[in-house]
Amino acid sequence: MGDVAANLVFQMMMIFQLKFYTDIFGLDGAVAGSVLLIARIVDAFVDPAVGIITDRTQTRWGKYRPWVLWTAIPFCVFYVLAFYNPGIEDKGLVTIYATISYVLLMSMYSFNNTPYSALGGVMTGDIRERTSITSIRFIGSTIAQFVVQGLTLPLVSKFGGEDEGRGWLCTIGLYAAICLFCFIVTFLSARERIAPPPQQEMNVKKDVKELLSNVPWRAMFILTLFVFITLAMWGSAMSFYFQSYVDQSALFDFLDSLGLVKPEGEGAVLLTTFNLIAHSEADAYAIGFSLFNMTGALVQFAGVILLSNFLANLYGKKRTFIVCLSLTVIFTALFWLPGPQDVSSMFVLCILKSLAYAPTVPLLWAMIGDVADHIEYVNHRRATGFCFSGVVFALKAGLGLGGAFAGLILSGFGYISGSGLLQSETAVTGIRLSASLVPAALFAVGVIALLFYPISKDFNEQMQAELAARRAEAKS
């Protein structure tokens, strides 16, 4: 439930934030990208502070769990504000509003999601259990991905009609209400079981020194940074890709072949409810892009359930991650090849890319939990929140940089802001690069970072056995 809530926000920022700024606020791509980057620079000071604060929190509910409840309402309010168009005409004031609202959302994301992520490191010390519960977490995240990427544009159209701003406000308001409910359930149901060694003194300098000197943590920081730069860039670029590169007539024909133009039977009622019917070529982009995203989410959902636990238990997290991310590099680069009318090939690549990437989704967070254990194993000190806060910082830095890079590339290649405008051939080339070769190269940096991650399957089992013995001795 916690991942459903977090990803109703995260997926919106990753897929639609840049497009919202360019096509609803009317900001230039470079300006919109700069807003995302500035917010990240300001927010850079928040993440470490959150880790330090949460590690030192002492309540009857634990260290990290209370923060999920305390931050729920402000998080949801700032979520709505970040996607609300107040009707300001002056572009300078719009830029200021966008920056402030995004900074507030990102800061509250830290105070909510850093302690929530740290829960995965303190609920259990069993490596198979940890992989299992992390996989279940990301079933929730994939459900949210399916909803956001698949239903957002149809819901915006359904709620707003001709008034796109109203459609966005109603859609985000609905998502925020679901988030609030999920955060409350998360607080009531989760439990913390692993505590720092009883003799551990609170020392920020030691925490910082031990974290920065830890090789597994540095590898995971770089991996997370580049993975989320890539996800943000690719996610942002694909909406422009489907609107400005894909031939709308071919996309409409593809939807017609799937029964999404004149649906029949009981399914027609469901499709009508969520506005997933293409009545004309004008609807092809919104419905086609939504279907593309839903296809990827469903395949990723199946991959997380069927492959993640199985492959990690058989080959270890590191080896599984390297192979799957390498395949993701290849399938991402191949998006350069389809022509504007080759819609079926785009969907095939979406399926292959999503299946390759799926096993890595829960492994990232399970491996960070292992890093927190490794720091305790080496230094006899534990700072789970601080460990996770550094990686959440990398995640959000990647999110901001990915959106900024996409905006700068679009602007540099001459993209004209405004929904539905015909783009130049040069601008379309920039869109294609942002959706294929550039993110593939950035994914490859993550593969290289993994080569320096030293926690193998055998080493992890040995480390967990010794840590369990230490904890048992401390209790006795």
N, C-alpha and C positions, 0 to 999 in steps of 0.2 A: 504493500500500500504506500509505503514511503517513496519507493521508486516510481510508482504511478504519478504521485504528486510532483516529485522533483522533475520528472521528464515531461510533464505537461508544460512546465516552464522552460526547461532546458531545450527541448526540441523546437519550441517556438523561437527561442533566441538563435538557435543554430540554423534553422531553415528559413524563417520568415522575417527576422529582425532587419536585415539589410534591405530586403525588398519593401518592407513596410516604410522604412525611412526614405527610400528613393521614390516609391510610387504612391504612397499616401501622404507623407510629409513633403514630397517633392524636392528632397535634398539631392545634390550632386553625389555621384558614387564615391568620389574621393572624400567629400565632406562626411557622408554617412559612415564610411569606413573609419574616418578619423574620430567620430563620436565613439565608436566601439573601442578604438585604441585608447583614447583619452580616459574613458571609463575604467579600462583595465589598469592604466598607470595609477590613477587615483586609488583604485581598489587594491593595489598591490600591498598596501600597508595593512589591510584589513585581515587577510588570511592568516599570517603568522600570529597576529594578536588573538584571533579567534582560537587557534590551536592552544596558545598559552593559557587563555582564560578557561577554556573547557577542560583542560587537563587539571586545572586547579579548582574546578567546581566540585563542591561536596553537598549532595542532597540525599534524601532518603530514596530518591528514584535513580540515583547514580550520577555520573559525571556528564554524560552526553545526551541521554534520553530527554531530560527536561527541556533542553534547548529546542528540540523539535516542536514542543508545545508552545513555549514562550514566543517563538518567532513566527508561528503559523499565520496569525492575522496580519501583521505588518508585511510579511512576505507576499501574501495574496493581494493586499492593497497596492503595493508597489508593482506587482505584476500587471494589474489592470492599468495603472498610470503609464507604464512603459509602452503600452499599445493603445493609448488613448490620444486621439487627435483633437486638441482643444480649439481648433479653428483659428489658430494664429496665422496671420498673413505674412508677417515679416519673417524672412528666412533666417535672419540672425537670431531672433527670439525663438524660432522653432528649433534651431540647433542647440540653443541653451537649454530649452525644455527637454529635448531628447537626451542631452548629455546628463542633466541632473536626474531625470527619471531612471535612466539606465544605470547610473552610479548607485542610486538607492536600491534598485533591484539586485544588482550584483553584490552589494554589501550585505543585504539581507540573505541572499543566496549563501554567502559564506557562513553567516551565523546559524543558518538552518542546516545546510547540507554538509558542512565539515563535521559537526558532531554526529549527524546521521550516518555519514560514511564511516566514521570511527566506530560506530556500533558493530560493524562487521568484524572488527578486530578484537572486540571484547566479549562477544556473545559466546564464542567457543574457541578452544585452542587446537581442536582436532582438524588436521589439514583437509581430510575428506569432507567432514561436516562443513568446514568453512567454504570449500568449493561448492558444496551442495546448496547452502543457504544463499551464497552469492549468485548462483545460477537461478534460484527461485526469485531473488530480487530482480534479476534482469528479465525474467518473464514479465514482471510488472512494468519494467521500463519499456519493453517491446510493445506491450499493450498501449502504453501512452504514446509511443512512437507511431503506432498504427492510427490512433485517434487523431493526433496532431497533424501528421503528414498526410493522412488520407481524408480527413473530414473537415479540416479548417477552411479551405477555400469554398467548398460547397456550403458550409454553415454560414460563412461570411456573406455569401450571395443570398442564402435563404433569409437570414435575419435582416440584412441591410437593403436588399433590392438595389435601387439606384444609389443609395447612400452607403458607400463602402465603409466610411468611418464608423457609422452606426453598426454595421455588420461586424466589424472587428471588435468594437466595444462589447457587444452582446456575446460574441463567441468567447472572448477572453474572460468575461464575467462568469460564463458557465464553467469554463475550465478552472477558474479561481475557486469557485464554490466546491468543486470536486476536490481540489487540492486541500482545502481546509478540512474537509471530512476525512481525507486520507491521513493527514498529519495527526489528527486526534486519535484515529485508530492505531497509528504507529506508536504513539506515545503510550497508549493503554496496553499494548500487546507485547512490546519488546522488553528484554531483560539483559542487564549487564552481569557478566560472570567472572571476567578476568580483571584483576586490579593490579596496580603497580606493586613491586616488592615492598613489604611493610617498612623496611629500613630506608627506603629511598627518600632523599632530601629533595626539595623543590629548588631547582637551580636553572634559570633560563639560559645562562651562558653555556652550561654543560649540555643542555638540550640542543642548543643551536650547533655547538661544536660536534656533538655525536651524530647529529642528523647530517650535517654537511660533509662529514668525513666518511659516511657510510656509503660504500660503493653500490650496493643494491638500490639504496634510495636514490642516488644520483642517476642510475640507469633508468629507474622508473619515472623520475622527474622528466628526463629528456624524452622518454617514450610517450608519456602522457601529453607533454607539450606539443609534440609533432603530430600525434594521432588526432588531437582535438583541433589543431590548426587545420589539418586536412579535412576532418569531418565538417567543420564550420565552412571552410571554403567550398567544398564539394556540395554540401547541402544548400548553401546560398546560391551557388552557380547553377544548380540543376533547375531551379524555378525559372531563371532567365533562359536556360538552355531549351526548356520545353516551350517557352513563350516566343522566343526570338529565333531559334534555330530549327526546331522541328516543324515540318510542313503541317499546317493545321488541317488541311484537307485530308492528308494521309492519316493523321491522328484521328480525325473524325471517322474515317472509313474503318480504322482499326477498332475504335469503340463500337461501331455499328456491327462489326463481325463478332463482338463479344456480347451483343444484345443490350448495349447501354444507350442506344438511340431510341428504339421502340421496344422496351421490355414488355414481356408478357408474363402472366401467371402471378403467383403470390409474391415473387421476388420484386415485382414492379412496385408494390406498396412500400417495401423497405427502401428501395432506391429513391422513390419519390420523397419519402420522409427525410432522408439525408441529402436530398437535392443532387443525386448522383446520376442524373439522366442528361445526356447531351442532346439538346433540342436542335442545335444548329452548330455550324463550325465555330461560331463565337464562343460556344461552351467547351470546345475541344481542349483548350489549354487547362482550364480549371479541373475538368473531369479526368483528362488524360494524366496530368501531373499527380492528381490525387490517387489514381489507380496505380501509377508507377510506384508511388511511395507505399501504398498499402501492400503491393506485391512484395517489395523489399522487406517490409516489416513482418509479413506472414512467414516468409522464408527464413528471416533471422530468428523469429520466434521458434520455428521448428528446429533450426540449427542449435539454438541455445539448449532446448530441451533434450534433443537426441544426441548431440555431439560433444558439448562442452565438458560435462562430467566424465563421459566415457573416455574421451581423448586425454584429458588431464590426468585421470587416474592411471591410464595405460602408459602414456609417454612423459608425463610431467607437464607442469604449466608452461615452463620456459620453451621447451621444444615445440609444444602445440602452438604457442603464440607465434613463434618465428615462422613456422611453416604456413600457418593460416594468414598471417599478415603479408607474407611474401606473395601468396596467391592473390590477396586483395590488391597489392601493387599492380599486378599484371592486369587484372580485370578492370581496375580503374583507368589505367592507361588506354585500354582498348576502346573506351568511350570516344576517343578521337576518330575512330574509323567509320561508324555508321553515317550514311548520308541523311539529309533532312527527311526523306520519305521512308527510311528503313526503320520504322517504328518497332517492328517485331524484334530486330536485333538489339535494340536498346533495352527491351524488356528481358531478353535472354541474358544480356550482360548484367542487368540488375539482379536477376536471380542468382547468377554465378558469384557476383561480388558479395551479395548478402549472405550466401551460404558459406563462402570462404571466411568472411569477417565474423560471423555469428559466434563461433567458439571463443573468440578473444574478448567478447563483451563482458562476461562475468569474471574472466581470469584476471583482468587488470586490477580489479579491486581486491580479489582474493590474494594476489601477489603483493599488494601494498600491505595487507594484513600480515603476510609473511615477513615483510620488511620490518614492520613494527616489532615482530618477534625477534628478528635478527639483531636489531639494536639492543633489545633486552638481553639476548643471548651473549653478545659481545661485551656490553657495558654494565650489565646487571642493573640497568635502569630502564624504565618504560615511560614513553610519552606518546601514546597512541594518537591523541588529538593533534599534537604538533606534527607528527609524522604525516597524518592524513591531510592536515591543512596545507602543507607544502605541495602535495600532489593536487589538491583542489585548486591551489593557486596556479599550478601548471595547466590544469584543465581550463580555468577561466581565462588565463593568458592566451592559451591556444584558441579559445572561442573568440576572444577579441581580435587577436592577430589574424586568424583565418578570415573573419568577416572584413577586417581592414584590408587585407591583401586582395580579397575578391573585389572589394569596392575600388581599390586603387587600380587593379588590372582593368576592370570595366571602364573606369574613367579614362585611363591611359589609352585604351583602344577606341574611345569615342562613344561610349554608351550614353544615350539621351534619356534622362530621367522622365518618368511618366508612363503609367500603365498603358499598354497596347500600342505604343509608338513603334513604327517600323525602324529597325536598326540598320546601320550601314554594314557592309560586308566585313570591314575591319573590326567593328564592335562585336559582330557575331564570332569572329576568330578569337577575340579575347574571351568571350563566353565559353567557347569550346575548350580553350586552353585551361580555363579555371575549373572545367568539369572533367578533365582527363589527365593530361600530361603533367601539369603542375602539381595537383594533389597526389598523383602517383609517386612523383619524386619525393615529396614530403613524407609520405607513408614509408618510403624506403629508409629514411633517416631513423624512423622508429625501429625498423628491423635491425639496423646497425647498433642502436642503443641496447637492444636485447642481447646482443652477443657479449656484452660486458656485465650482464646480470648473472651473479655467481650462484644463486640458490637453485641447485638442481633438485630433482625428485628425491634422490638418496640423501643428500645433505639436509633437506628439509625434514625428512623423517627422523634423522638423527638429532637435529636441533629441537624438534618438538618433544622428543622423548626426554632429552635432558632438561628442557624447560618445565615439563610436567613434573619431573622428579624434584626440581628446585621448589616449585610451588607447593608440592605436597609436604616437603620438608619445612617450608616456611609456616604452613598451617599447623604442623605438629609442634 
